[in-house]
Amino acid sequence: MKISRFTASNTDKGQRLSAFCGDFEVWYQFPPEQPVELRADPFITAALIPAMSLGEDIEIAGDVPVCPVLLENLAKAQHIFLCWAPHFGISLKPIQISGGNLSNPVGSQRTASFFSGGVDGTYTFLKAKNNIDELLFVKGIDMQLDNEQLYTEAYAANSHFLAQQGASLVAVESNVRFLGHHHKIGWNSWNGAGLASIAMAGGYRQCYIASGLSYAELIPEGTSYITDHLFSNAHTTVIHHGADATRLEKLTFLSKHSGALEILRVCWQDKGYNCGACEKCIRTMAGLRALKLSSPNFPPLDAKLLTTLAQQRLYDPADVSFLKQIEQAAITANDNALHSAVQRCVRRFEIKQLSKDIDRLLLGGLARKLKSALTTA
């Protein structure tokens, strides 16, 4: 994968960095006052997993600066993601990175953290706010780039909450997430690299990435305490934060801070602040109910939605882990209806996994091959 046509420009929206990663232009947009340095670092970080999926070496065109520390880190990250590839359902190959002018970056001395009003990002901010200078709300990550109305609404809510905490929100835009979609790679397989590339493009000294899993949940994820630090260069250090708590523990923590549950937004459907109907919304609503908490941004988890929860199809073991936490909390709360719905949902996933294991162990994957053939026919 050739990375070329690097540009840095001052547009009517602010400072913009861009480069072509193969045939896809990746860009980052920061406020006008944000100093940026044109380097290859953010682009090769973003392109690493897509290039590995293609089995193509990364070639940096021209004399663009690239950090030697980052190159060493990305070589280490490759070893881990090669082991994790089967879990992600993708095929990866080791690659080489060549070209560019070896030099260390410069940048600001500010520390940032990503923030969109979700459980993990809010927990990280509240826990580490004394160390954080700026909160980054990135259009193009948690919502589509063209959803101006939702972004404006969420930005206003988040800004108001952070102002009460003595902190400020920085508006950033990037299409980096769509580089993975362009190559049919799910964001959750490489989101640590994608977020780190934004931090590098912004020249931050440190950047927190909020954990979605606890240390007890050793599940391969695109962002992990095992790998996120490897998406650092000699100037920008990436810090994976929040694995000390489960999602339910984080919700409990948020409930003790004024305004945190009032801005809670977890939905990726771009159908209002929270759609209240997708798997992620209902899972969050189940967590709130198990803890006897509420948020004005979600409807109550009534009998109809409990039926929806029970019938949901799960694909990510991390989501199953969260539901098992909710199942135990429902037992503690004597909420039999919630416990039954969660149990049925988890059981459906476990039966599906058992069927896959039987097919793999006893049939040599015959059922999977037949399904694939019928799907593509």
Summary of the structure (lengths in Angstrom):
residues: 377
radius of gyration: 21.3
end to end distance: 31.0
largest distance: 64.6
contacts: 1260
relative contact order: 0.11
helix: 47%
strand: 18%
